[in-house]
């Protein structure tokens, strides 16, 4: 109980001061004429804050597998929680694809935009087309973009079906696709139900639950990159999902994700 309240009390000042610090560093980058948001002081501040947050919540980030692909690259990851972005950004300089609502979040939205986050407006006509065009432009500029092809979060016990549409950006830009398997486990190697951000749970409720977990290991495991000449966007989607399931130790032939999980996650 004491650990939970210690973390919760420190979370607000950590987020506020972190956001202000990153924004200040991004402003300095602009004054110095640095056009790539992930190459300057802003990125340094992002790494420092993400690692500090992980330390506050007792999260050890472990990386394994293949090296991060050289840019341009489209990185496809399974999606469990808002925490995914924190742990991934603590390790690698990537631009994230996020839902458009994030851009309007106080403090966080400005930081995300300043660090090169791309947005997709879910449910809007032609949203996928506009997002795909923006991704292609970024890839042509030599960036790495990370997206979550499940389109929502899962409970972490499996991998939901992938949506292939945005894989077309890698094909159009001639960029590789690199699968990333992400999982959270406690000291005994078990999945913790407090971590997934699914269903109608609020962000505050999820943070409150997460704060009670003494220790976590966030494991990031990169698979070998897939060349876009390997096939169509549907084939790339299927191949990356298979690679992620394999890295997570799941059967590639037996999808056990339930319809209930998919339905509960659809609101994210």
Phi, psi and omega per residue, in radians:
X1 nan -0.770 -3.136
X2 -1.097 -0.727 3.118
X3 -1.062 -0.746 -3.138
X4 -1.030 -0.853 -3.088
X5 -1.244 -0.538 3.040
X6 -1.040 -0.811 -3.137
X7 -1.179 -0.770 -3.108
X8 -1.108 -0.708 3.141
X9 -1.118 -0.665 -3.107
X10 -1.427 -0.280 -3.070
X11 -1.121 -0.792 -3.088
X12 -1.069 -0.929 3.111
X13 -1.108 -0.560 3.123
X14 -1.119 -0.749 -3.140
X15 -1.198 -0.794 -3.103
X16 -1.120 -0.903 -3.110
X17 -1.171 -0.634 3.105
X18 -1.117 -0.790 3.138
X19 -1.095 -0.764 3.138
X20 -1.140 -0.681 3.126
X21 -1.143 -0.753 3.128
X22 -1.149 -0.736 3.110
X23 -1.066 -0.697 3.115
X24 -1.101 -0.742 3.127
X25 -1.165 -0.656 3.086
X26 -1.128 -0.658 3.098
X27 -1.121 -0.727 3.091
X28 -1.078 -0.721 3.100
X29 -1.025 -0.731 3.136
X30 -1.142 -0.725 3.119
X31 -1.093 -0.639 -3.137
X32 -1.417 -0.037 3.088
X33 1.413 0.329 3.108
X34 -1.428 2.053 -3.044
X35 -1.594 -0.362 3.133
X36 -1.609 1.952 -3.047
X37 -1.123 -0.324 -3.090
X38 -1.777 0.276 -3.128
X39 -2.028 0.038 -3.017
X40 -2.200 -2.656 -3.122
X41 -1.138 -0.556 3.120
X42 -1.041 -0.744 3.111
X43 -1.174 -0.715 3.097
X44 -1.020 -0.773 -3.141
X45 -1.165 -0.647 3.100
X46 -1.062 -0.826 3.136
X47 -1.058 -0.811 -3.118
X48 -1.054 -0.757 -3.110
X49 -1.210 -0.761 -3.126
X50 -1.069 -0.714 -3.140
X51 -1.229 -0.620 3.079
X52 -1.133 -0.735 3.132
X53 -1.115 -0.758 3.111
X54 -1.061 -0.691 3.127
X55 -1.152 -0.727 3.119
X56 -1.013 -0.685 -3.089
X57 -1.682 0.243 3.050
X58 1.156 0.588 -3.086
X59 -1.820 2.111 3.025
X60 -1.751 2.180 -3.122
X61 -1.664 2.171 -3.119
X62 -2.035 2.262 3.110
X63 -1.970 2.571 -3.126
X64 -2.707 3.013 3.073
X65 1.605 -2.632 -3.077
X66 -1.299 2.794 3.031
X67 -1.171 2.723 3.062
X68 -1.096 2.287 -3.095
X69 -1.110 2.538 3.066
X70 -1.143 2.557 3.098
X71 -1.242 2.606 0.007
X72 -1.384 2.502 -3.127
X73 -2.652 2.504 3.031
X74 -1.869 2.034 -3.091
X75 -1.787 2.181 -3.103
X76 -1.910 2.115 -3.080
X77 -2.176 2.593 2.922
X78 -1.218 2.825 -2.950
X79 -2.294 2.156 -3.110
X80 -2.039 -0.681 -2.980
X81 -2.779 2.915 2.966
X82 -1.053 -0.413 3.134
X83 -1.129 -0.398 3.137
X84 -0.925 -0.771 -3.080
X85 -1.135 -0.676 3.138
X86 -1.116 -0.846 -3.069
X87 -1.236 -0.628 3.117
X88 -1.201 -0.786 -3.128
X89 -1.156 -0.396 3.105
X90 -1.213 -0.254 -3.061
X91 -1.995 -0.675 -2.975
X92 -2.356 2.542 3.089
X93 -1.463 1.707 3.141
X94 -2.323 2.621 3.005
X95 -1.594 2.303 -3.098
X96 -1.654 2.650 2.940
X97 -1.788 2.163 -3.058
X98 -2.325 2.902 3.060
X99 -1.194 2.598 -3.015
X100 -1.098 -0.435 -3.124
X101 -1.063 -0.510 -3.102
X102 -1.064 -0.592 -3.120
X103 -1.074 -0.393 -3.101
X104 -1.728 -0.003 3.118
X105 -1.198 2.388 3.098
X106 -1.004 2.394 3.114
X107 1.129 -1.000 -3.052
X108 -1.109 -0.701 -3.100
X109 -1.063 -0.780 3.136
X110 -1.125 -0.671 3.107
X111 -1.151 -0.806 -3.130
X112 -1.045 -0.799 3.135
X113 -1.107 -0.761 3.138
X114 -1.087 -0.508 3.141
X115 -1.587 0.212 2.987
X116 1.611 0.239 3.132
X117 -1.090 2.380 3.017
X118 -1.691 2.659 -3.075
X119 -2.204 2.581 3.041
X120 -2.180 2.290 -3.137
X121 -1.601 1.766 -3.058
X122 -1.167 2.368 3.091
X123 1.531 -0.206 -3.133
X124 -1.444 2.525 3.114
X125 -1.129 2.407 3.123
X126 1.133 0.199 -3.119
X127 -1.068 -0.764 -3.121
X128 -1.127 -0.646 3.140
X129 -1.131 -0.811 3.136
X130 -1.123 -0.704 3.137
X131 -1.157 -0.729 3.122
X132 -1.068 -0.736 3.122
X133 -1.108 -0.704 3.119
X134 -1.151 -0.666 3.117
X135 -1.146 -0.731 3.111
X136 -1.061 -0.750 3.131
X137 -1.072 -0.743 3.126
X138 -1.151 -0.732 3.130
X139 -1.123 -0.669 3.090
X140 -1.114 -0.464 3.112
X141 -1.483 0.107 3.055
X142 1.428 0.640 3.135
X143 -1.877 2.875 2.963
X144 -1.836 2.300 3.131
X145 -2.081 2.287 3.085
X146 -1.929 2.274 3.099
X147 -2.379 2.892 -3.099
X148 -1.985 1.674 -3.029
X149 -1.197 -0.167 3.007
X150 -1.177 -0.448 3.134
X151 1.373 0.006 -3.124
X152 -2.896 3.105 3.116
X153 -1.653 2.668 3.054
X154 -2.005 3.100 -3.140
X155 -1.451 0.065 3.074
X156 1.518 -0.174 -3.123
X157 -1.482 -0.230 3.134
X158 -2.690 -2.895 3.139
X159 -2.256 2.141 3.130
X160 -1.240 2.867 3.087
X161 -0.999 2.508 3.122
X162 -1.578 2.539 3.040
X163 -1.675 2.099 -2.966
X164 -1.426 -0.233 -2.942
X165 -0.900 -0.852 -3.002
X166 -1.336 -0.150 3.013
X167 -1.119 -0.353 3.140
X168 -1.066 -0.480 -3.133
X169 -1.094 -0.656 3.108
X170 -1.179 -0.692 3.122
X171 -1.120 -0.804 -3.113
X172 -1.156 -0.552 -3.098
X173 -1.638 -0.109 -3.104
X174 1.188 0.573 -3.109
X175 -1.766 2.686 3.077
X176 -1.345 2.785 3.037
X177 -1.979 2.200 -3.138
X178 -2.093 2.062 3.114
X179 -1.300 2.494 3.094
X180 -2.259 2.149 3.096
X181 -1.731 2.231 -3.062
X182 -2.167 2.335 3.114
X183 -2.601 2.728 3.106
X184 -2.174 2.251 3.129
X185 -2.421 2.739 3.085
X186 -1.512 -3.024 -3.072
X187 -1.099 -0.390 3.138
X188 -1.673 0.126 3.097
X189 1.428 0.249 -3.107
X190 -1.701 2.594 2.998
X191 -1.178 2.445 3.095
X192 -1.845 2.165 -3.099
X193 -1.196 -0.239 -3.135
X194 -1.278 -0.367 -3.004
X195 -1.365 -0.859 -3.071
X196 -1.006 2.418 3.109
X197 -1.868 1.542 -2.996
X198 -2.303 2.957 3.084
X199 1.138 -2.518 -3.100
X200 -1.731 0.315 3.119
X201 -1.132 2.412 3.098
X202 -1.431 2.818 3.102
X203 -1.050 -0.748 -3.125
X204 -1.099 -0.698 3.125
X205 -1.146 -0.676 3.134
X206 -1.164 -0.756 3.106
X207 -1.090 -0.711 3.125
X208 -1.064 -0.728 3.121
X209 -1.211 -0.744 -3.123
X210 -1.086 -0.619 -3.096
X211 -1.125 -0.299 -3.109
X212 -1.536 -0.166 -3.105
X213 -1.462 2.066 -3.055
X214 -1.053 -0.897 -3.077
X215 -2.457 2.519 3.084
X216 -2.414 2.608 2.963
X217 -2.020 2.055 3.047
X218 -1.661 1.991 -3.066
X219 -1.792 2.167 3.092
X220 -1.996 2.048 -3.084
X221 -2.212 1.994 -3.130
X222 -1.517 2.330 3.013
X223 -1.579 2.957 3.109
X224 -1.127 2.456 -3.141
X225 -1.074 2.609 3.083
X226 -1.819 2.224 3.088
X227 -1.294 2.457 -3.091
X228 -1.156 -0.370 3.087
X229 -1.225 -0.068 -3.134
X230 -1.197 -0.272 3.101
X231 2.758 -2.861 3.140
X232 -1.363 3.050 3.127
X233 -1.105 -0.603 3.101
X234 -1.162 -0.683 3.119
X235 -1.207 -0.681 3.086
X236 -1.137 -0.684 3.101
X237 -1.076 -0.833 -3.123
X238 -1.136 -0.723 -3.120
X239 -1.148 -0.710 -3.130
X240 -1.223 -0.657 3.107
X241 -1.131 -0.727 3.101
X242 -1.072 -0.733 3.141
X243 -1.118 -0.710 3.137
X244 -1.165 -0.797 3.117
X245 -1.052 -0.688 3.123
X246 -1.114 -0.763 3.132
X247 -1.149 -0.491 3.117
X248 -1.463 -0.042 -3.136
X249 1.378 0.374 3.126
X250 -1.699 2.621 3.090
X251 -1.137 2.276 3.124
X252 -1.362 -0.183 -3.088
X253 -1.840 -0.142 -3.013
X254 -2.300 1.644 3.111
X255 -1.377 2.049 -3.105
X256 -1.881 0.139 3.091
X257 -1.135 2.254 -3.098
X258 -1.487 2.767 3.072
X259 -1.105 -0.541 3.126
X260 -1.098 -0.728 3.124
X261 -1.104 -0.779 -3.127
X262 -1.094 -0.721 -3.119
X263 -1.197 -0.747 -3.135
X264 -1.125 -0.524 -3.100
X265 -1.489 -0.229 -2.977
X266 -1.085 -0.368 -3.117
X267 -1.365 -0.177 -3.090
X268 -1.545 nan nan
